[in-house]
Amino acid sequence: MIIAPNMFAHEMPGSGAVPDAVTGAERDRADRISAGQPMLRTERLLLRAPRLEDFALYSALLSGARGAVFGGPLTRAEARDGWMRMVGQRLMRGHGVWTLETRASDIDRDLPVGQIAGFALIKAERAGSAPDPGWVLAADFEGRGLAREATRALSDYARDSVNFTALVNAVDPAHARARGLAPQLGARFDALHDDSEIWRHLPPRGTRGAR
């Protein structure tokens, strides 16, 4: 597990410099770490471990309003710090950030294949806090139902493999897409907290934590 920081051992703290392309032994080491992580497949997506070159898009998305769900807008240095933390969480805690890569599908033949559509995660940063699914998509991939597809797969994984039985979404009321997606995923509105709407995802009946 202590290998995770070595993926970025070439960086100096605060530099904000995660390289977009890495070669040689460092590239091979990073690929081996990534390949050893779980992957999820949906009809149109491969949810996989992040690779070093994915950071360029991650940083670009989080630098604007689109990245608010991940705490944005962020500077490149701030995005790097969050990226390193979430990549490390995958190794140490079984959850963190996932890269959403498109795959060939008969139901969406116009979808470009092998492209990074965005990122998804289950946030559980504080002990005792309820896990919170989140996502951010590049503009070209919005409006196709990919966020719903990725979040449903990741929520199932969180329940089945990480034993998260109570998932919530803290949704900005101004985020129309997120507000519309929560009930589609089986969540129900629970309360307002710190200017956010809290939507609770109920476990399937018959599972631990179901009501």
C-alpha positions in Angstrom: 0.0 0.0 0.0 2.9 2.4 0.7 3.7 2.3 -3.0 1.0 4.8 -3.9 3.0 8.0 -3.2 5.8 6.7 -5.4 3.6 7.2 -8.4 4.3 10.9 -7.9 7.7 10.7 -6.2 9.3 12.9 -8.9 7.1 15.9 -7.7 8.1 18.5 -5.2 5.3 19.4 -2.7 3.3 22.4 -4.0 4.7 22.3 -7.5 1.4 21.3 -9.1 3.4 19.3 -11.7 1.9 16.0 -12.5 3.3 15.1 -15.9 1.0 14.5 -18.8 3.3 11.9 -20.3 5.7 9.6 -18.5 8.1 7.0 -20.0 10.6 4.4 -19.0 10.7 2.6 -15.6 8.4 5.2 -14.1 5.8 4.5 -16.8 6.0 0.8 -16.3 5.7 1.0 -12.5 2.6 3.3 -12.8 1.0 0.9 -15.3 1.6 -2.1 -13.1 -0.1 -0.3 -10.1 -3.0 0.8 -12.3 -3.5 -2.7 -13.8 -3.7 -4.3 -10.4 -6.8 -2.2 -9.4 -10.4 -3.3 -9.9 -12.2 -2.3 -13.1 -15.9 -2.0 -13.7 -17.7 -2.4 -17.1 -21.0 -1.0 -18.0 -22.8 -1.0 -21.4 -20.8 2.0 -22.6 -18.0 2.6 -20.0 -14.9 1.1 -18.5 -14.4 2.4 -15.0 -10.7 2.0 -14.3 -7.9 3.2 -12.1 -6.5 6.6 -13.0 -3.3 6.8 -15.0 -0.7 9.6 -14.8 -1.8 11.0 -18.2 -5.4 11.3 -17.0 -4.5 14.2 -14.8 -4.4 16.7 -17.6 -8.2 16.3 -18.2 -8.9 16.1 -14.5 -7.1 19.4 -13.8 -8.8 21.1 -16.8 -12.3 20.0 -15.6 -11.7 21.1 -12.0 -10.3 24.5 -13.0 -13.9 25.7 -13.9 -17.4 25.6 -12.6 -17.8 22.0 -14.0 -15.6 20.7 -11.2 -17.6 22.1 -8.3 -18.7 18.6 -7.3 -15.0 17.8 -6.7 -14.4 21.0 -4.7 -13.6 23.2 -7.7 -12.8 25.5 -9.3 -9.3 24.5 -8.3 -5.8 25.6 -9.2 -3.6 23.0 -10.8 -1.7 22.6 -7.5 -4.9 22.1 -5.6 -6.2 19.6 -8.2 -2.9 17.7 -7.9 -3.3 17.4 -4.1 -6.8 16.1 -4.4 -5.8 13.7 -7.2 -3.0 12.2 -5.2 -5.2 11.8 -2.1 -8.0 10.0 -4.1 -5.6 7.8 -6.0 -4.0 6.8 -2.7 -7.5 6.1 -1.2 -8.1 3.4 -3.9 -5.1 1.5 -2.6 -5.5 2.0 1.1 -9.3 2.1 1.5 -10.8 0.5 -1.6 -12.5 3.6 -2.9 -11.4 6.8 -4.6 -11.4 8.3 -8.0 -12.2 6.3 -11.2 -11.5 7.3 -14.8 -14.5 6.8 -17.1 -13.3 5.5 -20.5 -15.7 5.0 -23.3 -16.2 1.6 -24.9 -17.9 0.3 -28.0 -21.7 -0.2 -27.6 -24.6 -1.2 -29.8 -26.9 1.2 -27.9 -24.8 4.3 -28.6 -22.9 3.9 -31.9 -22.1 7.6 -32.1 -20.1 7.5 -28.8 -16.4 8.0 -29.5 -14.6 4.8 -28.3 -11.5 4.8 -26.1 -11.9 8.4 -24.9 -11.9 9.7 -21.3 -15.4 11.0 -20.7 -14.7 12.1 -17.1 -14.3 10.9 -13.6 -16.4 9.4 -10.8 -15.8 8.7 -7.1 -17.3 7.7 -3.8 -16.3 10.4 -1.3 -15.9 9.4 2.3 -13.2 11.7 3.6 -14.1 11.8 7.3 -14.5 8.9 9.7 -18.2 8.3 10.2 -19.3 10.5 7.3 -21.7 8.9 4.8 -20.1 8.0 1.4 -21.1 10.5 -1.3 -21.0 9.5 -5.0 -19.7 12.2 -7.3 -18.8 12.7 -10.9 -17.6 15.2 -13.5 -17.9 14.8 -17.2 -16.3 16.6 -20.1 -18.7 18.8 -22.0 -18.8 16.6 -25.1 -20.0 13.6 -23.0 -22.8 15.3 -21.0 -26.5 14.6 -21.8 -26.0 11.0 -22.8 -26.8 9.3 -19.5 -23.2 8.4 -18.8 -23.2 9.9 -15.3 -26.2 7.8 -14.4 -24.5 4.7 -15.8 -21.2 5.2 -14.0 -22.8 6.2 -10.7 -25.1 3.2 -10.6 -22.2 0.8 -11.3 -20.0 2.6 -8.7 -22.7 2.6 -6.1 -23.2 -1.2 -6.6 -19.5 -1.7 -6.2 -19.4 0.4 -3.0 -22.2 -1.7 -1.5 -21.0 -5.1 -2.7 -17.2 -4.8 -2.4 -16.5 -1.9 0.1 -19.5 -2.6 2.3 -20.9 0.9 2.1 -24.6 0.4 2.9 -25.7 4.1 3.2 -24.9 6.4 0.3 -25.9 10.0 0.1 -25.6 12.8 -2.4 -25.0 16.4 -1.2 -26.4 18.3 -4.1 -26.1 22.0 -4.9 -29.7 23.1 -5.5 -28.4 25.1 -8.5 -27.0 21.9 -10.1 -29.9 20.9 -12.2 -28.3 17.7 -13.7 -27.4 16.4 -10.3 -30.8 17.1 -8.8 -32.4 15.3 -11.7 -30.0 12.3 -11.5 -30.4 11.6 -7.8 -34.0 10.3 -8.0 -33.2 8.3 -11.1 -30.6 6.4 -9.0 -33.2 5.6 -6.4 -32.3 8.3 -4.0 -34.9 10.3 -2.0 -34.7 13.8 -0.7 -33.9 13.8 3.0 -33.0 17.3 4.2 -31.1 20.6 3.6 -27.7 20.9 5.2 -25.2 23.7 4.7 -27.0 25.0 1.6 -27.0 21.5 0.0 -29.8 19.1 -0.6 -29.1 15.7 1.0 -30.4 12.8 -1.1 -30.2 9.3 0.4 -29.7 6.2 -1.7 -31.7 3.4 -0.2 -30.1 -0.1 -0.3 -31.9 -2.7 -2.3 -34.5 -4.6 -0.2 -33.1 -7.6 1.5 -29.6 -6.2 1.8 -27.9 -5.0 5.0 -29.1 -1.5 5.9 -32.3 -1.7 3.8 -35.5 -0.3 5.4 
